[in-house]
Amino acid sequence: MSAGRPSGGRDPAAAAPLPPRTLWVNGRLCRGEEATLSLFDRGARDGEGLFETLRVYGGRPFLWEHHMERLVLSAAELGFPVPPAPSLLREAVAQVLETDGLSDAVVRITVTRGVPGGRPTRTGAWVEAEPLASRLWAGAAAGAASAIVSKRPFEPGPLGRHKTTSRLAYHLAREEARVARVDEALLVTRDGHALEGAVSNLFVVVGGAVLTPPLARGILPGIARALALELCAGLGIAAREADLARADLLCAEEVFLTNSVQEVVPLATLDGRALPERSCGARLGESYRAEAARAAG
């Protein structure tokens, strides 16, 4: 038996071909097995990374400045080395999109704390893109989005407001959603405070008012969340931050979620219960798409 090969003679890499996508990694374009990160990089060893996921409309990243501001602020607050300049990352996005011929896509930008020991320490960084269709929730695309409340008690902790790559708790909730064959899982604390989705921000409509959990609860300050609140003001819809209990989800007239990829998603069902309304979320979704279309030119 050759060294490094498990018993049975099969090479595990041969059983799972890598996606044939182009990535920009630390300043160069690469594909497949060429897309590597050093195991000495703290992002690979310890999950010490930050990322932004954003949607591209007609070749233009939407709300680019807002995503970059969040990334740079988190990097500074968490003591990361200075990440690559937004202008360099923007050029990297353009190269990846052009190489793979993508126009409507989902882009992820990841920066890590890099390999320790050098002076100055440089972040690791990569940029990747996927066709939009591969990332849209099945239920949302069909106009019947659904969610469950995760059975795992959740506490965001001090890092919850940063988009870090250490996301096991969120991924376990996503796995619950996958097993239940729904689009998303909502996260609730042990004492019953509803916070957010595994990959989305949460809104409910109660008594005609739009409510969303406060950022002071340690949730992610979502870019789409912020835009949705701005759109509510422009449309004359009463909206505010408010603590939400699990019981509020059960009596809400409407529940909708926001996410930079999915936009505004009204839920048709929550924990198998049909929700009586989707009109507010649908109205905000139309306004959100109009903003994206204007930005795309």
N, C-alpha and C positions, 0 to 999 in steps of 0.2 A: 504494500500500500504506500503510495507516495506521501511525502511529508505535507501536512497542512490539509489533507483531504479526508473527510469523515469516512467511517466504515460504510460500505455499500457502494463506494466508487463514484457517487454522484457529486458533482460540484454544485453547491447551493446557488452560486451566482447564475449558473446555466438554467436553473429552474425558475428564476425570477428575473427576466430581462428588465433592464433599467429603462425608464421612459425615454423615448427618443426626442427629448426636448433640449433646446439650447438654454444654457445658463451663463450668466456673467458671474465669474467667481474671482474675487480679488484682482479685478482689472483685466481679465481675459475671458473670451467666449469659449465655451467647451460643451461637450455633449456626452451623455452616457457615462462610461467609466472614467472619463476625463474629469468629470465634475466631482472633485474631492475636496475635503477639508482636513487639515492636519489633526490627528488625534491629540496633539498637544494644545490645540486651540481650546480655550475654556468653554466655548460654545458646544464643542463636541464632547468634551470630558464631563462637564458639569451642568450643561443646560443654561449657561450664562449668556443669553442672547436676547435681543429684542427684534420684533418684526412688525411690518405693516403690510396689510393686504388691501388692495384697492382695485377698483373696477376701471377699465379702460373703454371709453366710448369713441368709436371712430378714430382710434389711434391715440387718443388724448386721455391721460390719467385724470380722473375726476377728483377734485378737491385735493390736488397734489400738495399745495402749501400746508394745508391742515394736517395731513398725514406726516409730512416732514417735520412740522413743528412738534407734534406729539413724540415722534421718534427722537428728535434732538433733545427735547426737554427730559424725557425719560433717561436717555443716556447720561445727561449731565447729573440728574438727581441720583442715579444709581452708581455713579463713579466710573462709567465706561470711558475708555479712551475716546478721543474725538472721532466720531464716525466720518465716513467719506462725505464730502460736501454734497448737498442736495443737487447741485448742478451736475456733478459727476454721476450720481445715481440716476438722474433724469436721462442723461445720455446713455447709461447702461440699459435702462428700460427701453429706450428707442432702438438700441442695437438688437436686443432680444426680440422685440416685436417684429422688427424688419426681417431678421434672420429666419424666423419661423412663420412669417407671412400672416401675422395676427393683427386684427383691427379691433374687434370687440373681444376683450379678454379679461382675465384676472391676473394681476401681478402681485407677487410677494417679494418684499425686500427684507432681508435679514442681516443684522449686524451682530457680532459677538464681541466678547471682551478680549479676544485674540490670544496669542501665545505669550505667556508671561516671561519676564526676564529682560526683554529688550528695552532700550531707552531711545526714543519714546516707544511705548507699547502701541501697536496699531491694532485697530479692530479687524476682525475677519468680516467679510461682506460678500453676499451673493444676491443676485436678482434672477427670478424665474417667472415664467408666464405660462398660462394655460388657456385654451379656448373657453369662452364664457359658458357655453352649453354644458361643459363637463362639471361645472361647479354650482349650477342652479339646483335648488331643492326641487325634488320631483313633485311634491304636493303643491308648492307655490307655482310652479310652471303650469300645473293643471288647474289653478284657481281654487284649490282646496287644501291649503296648507294646514298642517296639524302639528301638535306638540303634546308632550307629557310633562308632568312635574317629576323631576328626578327623585328617586327614593333615597339618594345619598345626601345627607345633610352637608351643606356647603358653607364655608367661610372664606371670603376672598383674601383675608390677611393683608399685610402691608404692601404686597406686590400686586394686589388685584387691580389697581388702577393703572398698572403698566402692562403693555402687551409683550410679555416675556415668552420665551420659547419653552419654559418649564410649565407645561400645560396638562399634566397627567389628570388632574381632577376634572378638567373640562373635557378631555378626551373620553374619560370613563362615562361622563354624562352623555356625550355624543353616542357612545356605544349603546347605552340604554335606549336612546332614540332609534338607533338602527335596528336593534332587536325588536322594538315595538312597532317598527315600520312607520315611523312618523319623521317629520322634518327636523324637529328641534326638541331639546330638553331644557326646562326651566329650572333654575337653581334657587333653592330655599334654604335658609339657615335652620339650625336645630331648633331655634325658638320661633320659627314660623314666618320669618321675614322673606318675602319674595324679592329677589335681587335682579336677575338678568338671565339671559339664555346662555347656553354653553358657548355660542359664537354670535350672540346678538344682544341687543338691549331691549328691555321690556316696557311696553305701554299698555295701559288698560283705560277703558272708558267707563266711568261711573257717574251716573246722574248728568250725563252730557258733557262732563269735563274729562280731558285727557290727563292722566296721571302717570308718572314714571318715577321709579325709585331714585332717591337723591344720590349724587356722587359722593356725598359724605359717608355713605355706607361702604365705600371702598370698591365700587364697581368700576368697570372700564368706562372712561369718558369717550364713548363712541362718536366717531365723526358723523355717521349717518344719524345718530341720536340727536346731536346738536343741530343738524340741518332740519330734522323733523320738527324740533321745537321752534326754530325760526319760521318754518313754513306755517305752523299752527298760528303764530302771531300774525303773519301776513294774510291768512285766510279767516281771521277773526274767530279762531277756535280757542276756547279757554284751555290752557295747559299749564301744568305746574309740577314740580317735584313733590312727592309725598311718599311716606313709608307705606308699603303695601304688605298685607298679610296674605297667607295662603288662602284664607277665606275670601279675600277680595277677588282672587282669580275665579272663584266659584260663582260669585254673584255679578261679575262684570258684564256689562252689556256687550262689550267688545274687547278683544285682546289683539294687539298687533306688535310685530317685532321689527327692529331696524338693524341693518347690517350693510356694510359698504358694497358687498357683492349682491346680496338679495334685494337691496333697497328697502322699501316698506312692505311688510308682509302681513296682511290681515289673516288671523287664524280662523279656519272654519270649525275646527274642533280642538278641545283641550281635555286631555285625559278621557277621550272618547265622548265628551259632552259637546253637542252642537252649540255653537255660540250664536246668539240671536241676531247680532249685527256685524257687518263688516264695512259699513258705509264710510266711517271716518277714516279708517285705514286706507280704503280704496281712494278716497279723495286726496289724502296726503301722498299716496303712491303716484297719482297722476301729476301732482305738483312737483314731486321729487324728480320724476322722469323728465318733466319739462325743464327743470333746472339743469339736469345732465345734458339734455339736448342743446340747450343754449350754450353751455360750456364747451360742447364738442364742435360748435360752429355749424 
